[in-house]
Amino acid sequence: MPKFWTGEPPKRCGICKGLINGAFVDGATSSGVWAYMCRVCHHLYGVGLGTGKGQMYTQSGRVWVRSDELPTPSLSKWLVK
């Protein structure tokens, strides 16, 4: 049975302050604090998904559904050439 985000979803990532677009993680960071993170920041600073690590939510219409898998974001725009 799917689980849903019941509160107001975050509008911005707690780390980079970018807009949340389609998915976010409510999770622990490598520094020990928890944050609402975009997929890129979770990839860079998160500690994973699961109990004690974090949960990812993806938008499905007007609701946010908990997902068990985190698609790896494209980091190419962040890499120095």
C-alpha positions as a printed NumPy array, in Angstrom:
array([[  0.   ,   0.   ,   0.   ],
       [  1.474,   3.371,  -1.007],
       [  2.334,   5.968,   1.628],
       [  1.653,   9.637,   1.052],
       [  3.13 ,  12.922,   2.247],
       [  0.378,  14.357,   4.449],
       [  1.743,  17.832,   5.167],
       [  2.544,  20.777,   2.975],
       [  5.355,  19.641,   0.649],
       [  8.535,  21.718,   0.669],
       [  8.81 ,  24.301,  -2.068],
       [ 12.615,  24.607,  -1.932],
       [ 15.569,  22.367,  -1.172],
       [ 16.913,  22.943,   2.321],
       [ 20.499,  22.811,   1.042],
       [ 20.767,  24.555,  -2.338],
       [ 17.483,  26.503,  -2.006],
       [ 16.466,  25.427,  -5.517],
       [ 12.807,  24.753,  -6.3  ],
       [ 11.544,  21.245,  -5.593],
       [ 10.413,  19.864,  -8.94 ],
       [  8.662,  16.497,  -9.015],
       [ 10.556,  14.75 ,  -6.204],
       [ 12.205,  15.419,  -2.864],
       [ 13.898,  13.502,  -0.063],
       [ 13.142,  13.993,   3.621],
       [ 16.404,  12.621,   4.916],
       [ 19.627,  12.683,   6.879],
       [ 22.717,  14.369,   5.51 ],
       [ 26.348,  13.379,   5.891],
       [ 26.716,  16.145,   8.513],
       [ 24.041,  14.492,  10.668],
       [ 21.217,  16.999,  10.261],
       [ 17.993,  16.209,   8.421],
       [ 16.709,  18.267,   5.503],
       [ 14.221,  18.378,   2.684],
       [ 16.494,  17.854,  -0.315],
       [ 16.252,  17.924,  -4.082],
       [ 17.56 ,  14.812,  -5.842],
       [ 20.928,  16.388,  -6.676],
       [ 21.617,  17.484,  -3.08 ],
       [ 20.53 ,  14.089,  -1.772],
       [ 22.946,  12.437,  -4.197],
       [ 25.753,  14.723,  -3.002],
       [ 24.982,  15.003,   0.742],
       [ 22.395,  12.355,   1.672],
       [ 23.138,   9.08 ,   3.421],
       [ 20.657,   6.887,   1.528],
       [ 17.048,   5.84 ,   1.771],
       [ 15.301,   3.682,   4.336],
       [ 14.594,   3.683,   8.051],
       [ 16.906,   6.124,   9.801],
       [ 18.232,   7.48 ,   6.497],
       [ 15.41 ,   9.122,   4.547],
       [ 12.374,   8.767,   2.339],
       [ 11.826,  10.008,  -1.189],
       [  8.501,  11.374,  -2.367],
       [  7.506,  11.861,  -5.997],
       [  4.663,  13.998,  -7.205],
       [  1.723,  12.229,  -8.803],
       [ -0.835,  14.827,  -9.795],
       [ -1.757,  16.711,  -6.617],
       [ -0.367,  14.117,  -4.187],
       [  3.167,  13.118,  -3.159],
       [  3.774,   9.36 ,  -3.031],
       [  6.631,   7.726,  -1.128],
       [  9.069,   5.899,  -3.39 ],
       [ 11.585,   3.231,  -2.47 ],
       [ 14.012,   4.048,  -5.252],
       [ 15.948,   7.212,  -5.935],
       [ 16.763,   7.805,  -9.587],
       [ 20.308,   9.104,  -9.95 ],
       [ 20.17 ,  12.722, -11.105],
       [ 22.2  ,  14.027, -13.988],
       [ 25.178,  15.788, -12.451],
       [ 26.706,  16.851, -15.772],
       [ 25.76 ,  20.512, -15.263],
       [ 27.713,  20.541, -11.988],
       [ 30.913,  18.961, -13.284],
       [ 33.848,  21.196, -14.198],
       [ 35.238,  20.474, -17.641]])
